[in-house]
Structure formats: structure tokens, C-alpha cells
Amino acid sequence: MSLCAPGVALVVRRLRSAWPRRAVWLTVLLMALLPLVLTTWGLAHHIYFDRSDVPDLEPFIRFELSTIGKVYDARGAVLVELAREYRQVVSYEEVPPVLRHAILAAEDKNFFAHSGVDYRALPRVLYKAAISSVGAWWNGDGFRLHLPQGGSTLTQQLVRGYFLRDRWSRENSATLFRDNLTWRLFSAGAGARTTNKLFRKLEEVRLALWLEEEMRRRFGSREQAKREIFARSASFNYLGNGRYGFAAGSEYYFDKPLSSYTMEDAGKAALLAGIAKAPRDYLPVPGNARPLRRRNEILALMARNGYIPANLAKRLQAEPVRVAKVTNNPVKTQAPAAIDTVFDELRRHGAGRFGVEDLFQGRILVHATVDQRVQTIVNEALETGLALYEKRHPQAKGLIQGSVVVLRNADAAILAEAGGRSFYENRYARYSDFNRATGALRQAGSAWKPLVYLAAFRQGLKLDTTVPDEPIAVRMGADRPVKWIANYDKEFSGPIPMRQAIAESRNAVAVWITREIGLNRVIRASRELGIRTPLQPYITTALGASEVRLLELAGAYRAMASGILAEPYIIDRVTGASGEVFYEAARTALEFDSRHLNLIQEGLRGVVRIPEGTAHSLYGRDFPIPVMGKTGTTSEFRDALFVGSTYGPQGVTVAVRIGFDDNRTLGDRETGGRAALPIFREIMLRTYQLELLGAAPSFPREIEDGIDQYLLEKQSR
């Protein structure tokens, strides 16, 4: 024992002498670790326990995102879908199993097992972070923390897009999102961008855990909470080309509703799931091979997880990527001019209760008067007529344009409307969005003359009243030379019955009548029939020198054909998404003075039936539809028009105008009868042949007998 005592004493003395130094190092180590421990504890407490500043959950529960506003046609078919974000919100049950499996395989196979964060994926994320950070250091970029992409659960992704969109969009800024000591310390080691991203990721984890907790509490079970989160995720994802949610994406890329998906559509489901990951990288466009690779990777994952048979995955992987024909313009409609008019009426009738933005947000639905079957005929007839003009004038410069309006005689409902060509030589014409039917102010030419004759009938003139077809001079203003009015054929017939003057469109007679009865009476008659555009107070207004809109002119002819005063309209009613009615068209149609109505109807019917009439080509076996109407040709052949109607409230009115936007000439002899009338003819013929609007009404016997009597007397002379 005595021999051991000195050894023990030596050890004790050495420990005592070393203790101060070790105590110092231990103290330094503890002081260094304390901030890290406190920071870690603070972050853990914030993520797992602190719920003091979480977002309001109610908007997420309601999930009232902007959806798709729809305009329906007269038969209940969708005319157009409009939105700031083209989104369709779906329930869990509306997502087909094959698409659910594709999403889970691609993004979060453990979705139904975790509580918002997949801890089993954490080692993989940390490994990628370490590899990225070491790789950057090895390449001379300095040792900084690099956070890899991926690893987020569906819940985290939804939280990021819904609750943290602002922070997510700004995290790549060189400025710290928050400026406090903790953020500055991290930034010193990792940089501002990585710090922003790291703390956004941590907040993403915190809110994902909170969201799943609250959803379980709200919906009563974990299973139902998961379904609700999944459905919101499937409705929220961006699928490229302005489409949000898998339902909107499927209809856009495949023209296929989710309700029709089967296991055979696993390839489509996998492609959509791939696009949702990174739309910019995986859009199925020519020359991009990445969508095919990503689709095949997801198909392989679906097979590995037992969602689809391996042989099906292999077969689908061998197929190319096929999508429907898509364009960069998300708005698809065959009636852009009609939609433009819908917007105008929404602004006019909304009165603070609803408007265009409500339609784009999906808060209202518009039921329009347009019949898409008629609209298709109008589009095709207009394009055919313009193509014929181009064939006659192959050297013509610029794009020939046209516009068409179809009105229901009974109440002035717009059945179809074309404001211009959408395509030219297989490419979009940039200026075709302009609605020439309602926005273009152009001269009416001789199509204005029926308003002159209606005013004359009201002053006691008759169809058989003799009027002078002879040279007539008019004053054009102070210090301006007198203008001599000429007819189209440069000839004069002398005294003729007014019926003949209408049929042959004699300019001299229209000016003489206007001078006799007064221009103010012509303007008054035009106002009564719905012409709202200010008219020039000059005598040449009798020849259509004043500019008017085609829709106004169509409305005036419709009134003369039906005897009913009504403003053209296109919105039948506006409803909320739940069916409540916000607006309904009043349909306040009024009959106007009909004492002289049969005279103008018989006169315009004579334009078609009298052999010398400018629209006589519309009378014969090859065109069995009884119509009345009038051609219009403006000075120097700048515009060609035809406006005509079938008889009475059961009929329709069609107005057509052809011309260049820069007001250049159409060319010699390009009259309304040559350029516009064939379009009118095709629209009327096809519409009634297909019985889209019922049978064509006949004119009263007294109108046809009056014309027959005139033709007999003419033959006997």
C-alpha cells in the first residue's frame, strides 16, 4: 500500500494541474454550443408547438380560388370559358384512380402515411444537400450550404403555393426576407438566397404539420383530411399554358375530361403528373424530349409501386407523347366578336353588382343568345366570301376583312356575330380581335336608302308615286363647288315609280326625296329604328355618307322586317355559380307605326323580285327562301354591304359588310351585290335548309300581289 501511495498522489497532482485548462476548454465548448442548442430548440418549438401566427384556415377550407367563368349559348352549350387562371376545382372522388396513383408515384408515395412531412425522405434530402455543398466547395465556389430541389410532400407543396407564395417568389433575392440576428448569422455562412430558402422550407414544414392537424380536427378523421388536402392539391397545381388543376390540364392537353380516364390512360396521367412538377421544363412541345423521359419514369414508378401492371407500363413507355392541337392563346371560341359584345353588355348592365372581372373569376355565368350552329355557318360563309374576293384580286395588298350580324326579328337577340377574320394564311391575324360589327364606323352606302324611303312613306308618298330620276345638284357647304349626283350606271331614267327607284337603287331619287321631305325627318326615322351614331347634317347622308355601325344598321332592317322596336342584345341572363339570377333581359319590344310598314317591306321585297333589282339573284329555284333586303356600295368601292331579312317576327335579319381596315378601295365593280350578297345568301340558305330557325316565313299575299301587279303593268307598257 505504501508503494502505491506515491503513484496515486502523482496522478491527483497532475489532474489538479490540468483541470483549469480543461475547464476553460469545456466552458468555451459549452458557450459555443449553447447558441446552436438554443437556436435548434427555438426552431423545434416554433415548428412543432408554436401556432401563434398561422394563417386563417377558412379561405383554404372554402377553397374559393378563381375558377373558370363560362358563357353559354342559346342551347346551353359552352360558348367560351374565360378566366384569369383557367382552373377547375375537383373533389377527391372526381380524380380518377389512375391519376391519383400517377401523382403519388411522382411526388409523394407515402402521402397517406405521413403527417405532412415525410421523415423517411429526410436522409435522402440531407445526403443530396451534403453532396451539393461539397461539390460546390470542390469547384472553388467556397463551402456554403446548398439545398436540393425535391423532397417536399404534397402537403408541403400545397402550403408553399397557397400560404407562402409571396415568400417563395422572393426567396432568390439577394436581400434577406427578414433582418434579424439569426437570419444574419445563417446568411454569413450560407448566403442570403440560401438563408431565405432554408427558412421558407422550415416554415413550410411548420405549416404542413399545422395544416394536417387542423384538417383532421375539421373533418373528423385523418383519412378524410388527407382526401381534402389531395383534392385541393389536384385543383391548385399549375399545368402550363394558363391551366390550373389536373382537370383543366387534361381538357387542354388531351381534350379529355377526368371522368373518362381508365387504367389505359396511365400514360396521360403520368404526363400530367410530370408537367405539374415543373411546367417550364416538361411542357409537351415539339423538340422537347424531357416530357417523354419524365412520363416514362413515372410509369416505371407506378408499376414498381403496384399501381399498374408492368406490361402496361412497358407498352405505354413505347408510345410517343400525343397531345391535342393546342395554341398559345388559352381562349378558345368560334365567336370572339360575340364575347366582345357580352363584355360590353356586362359593363352596361352590371351597375356595380357584377362585371367582366366577375366572369373571369368564375363568380358569374352568362347565358347568351348566340346559337353556335348559326355561328359556325356565319364563320364559314364569311371566310368563303373573303376567299372568293382574294381569288378575284390575287394582287390585292393587305388583309381583306368583313363582319356579319344575325338578329332574331322578334326581339333583336343576336344569334351570331363575326367581327373579322381570325386566321390568314394559317397564322393568326393580330388585328382580328377588333370587332368590326360593333366597333367599326363605316359608311352604309345605298344600304341606308330604305330609311329615306320609310321617312317618305310617312309623309304620304307611295310605292307608285312618280319621282324624278334626273341629274340633281347639291351644295356641299360654303365656298365649295356644287356636287352633281349620279347613279351607279351613270344614266337617268326620268320619271319613274318610287318602287323602281328602290329596286334599282337610284341615287338621284334618294337625294330628291330627302330634299323634299327634309333631312331631319330621315334622321328622326333612323333614330326611331335604333341608329344612335351621330349623323352628318348633309344631304349626302341620304346616300349613306354618314358612318354607322353594322349592328345598328342590322337593327334598323330588323325593325322594318318585323314592325317591332327593340335594342339588339346578346345576354339573356346572368347567374351566380349556384344558380341565383343576377340579371335577365327585359325584352321590352314595342310595335311602331305600322301604317307605312307594309310599303317599305314591299319595296325591299321588290329589290329581290324585280328583275332589275340589285338583289334579284336571290329570287329563283336555287334560292327558295323569300327575303327582302338592300345592297350597299360606298364611294370608290371602299365598302360592300348587304342587309336583308326574312319576313315578320318569326324571321331573322342578316347584315354583311366587306372592306379593308385602312379604307382602301375593293376594286372596280366590287359592289354589295358582288362581294357581300353571296355571304348573305349562304348564311340564309344553310340556316333554313338545316331548319335551325324553323321554316322560312312567307311574305303576306298583299305584298307579293303588289309586286306581281307592278310586273304585269310593266310588261304591258
Buried (B, 14 or more C-beta within 10 A) or exposed (E): EEEEEEEEEEEEEEEEEEEEEEEEEEEEEEEEEEEEEEEEEEBEEBBEEBEEEBBEBEEBBEBBBBBBBBBBBBEEEBBBBBBBBBBBBBEBEBBBEBBBBBBBBBBBBEBEEBBBBBEEBEEEBEEBBEEBBEEBEEEEEEEBBBBBEEBBBBBBBBBBBBBBEEBBEEBEEEEBBEEEEBBEEBBEEBBBBBBBBBBBBEBBBBBBBBBBBBBBEBBEEEEBBBBBBBBBBBBBBBBBBBBBBBBBBBBBBBEBEBEEBEBEBBBBBBBBBBBBBBBEEBBBEEEEEEBBEBBBBBBBBBBEEEBBEEEBBEBBBEEEBEBEEBEEEBEEBBBBBBBBBBBBBBEEBBEEEBBBBBBBBBBBBBBBBBBBBBBBBBBBBBBEBBEBBEEBEEEBEEBBBBBBBBBBBBBBBBBBBBBBBBEBEEEBBEEBEBBBBBBBEBBBBBBBBBBBBBBBBBEEBEBEBBBBBBEBEBEEEEEEEEBEBEBBEEEBBEEBBBBBBBBBBBBBBBBBBBEEBEBEBBBBBBEBBBBEEEBEEBBBBBBBBBBBBBBBBBBBBBBBBBBBBBEBBBBBBBBEEEEEEBBEBEEEBEEBEEEBBBBBBBBBBBBBBBEEBBBBBBBEEEBEBBBBBBBBBBEEBBBBBBBBBBBBBBBBBBBBBBBBBEEBBBBEEBBBBBBBBBBBBBBBBBBBEEEBBEEBBEBBEEBBEBBEEBBEEBEEE
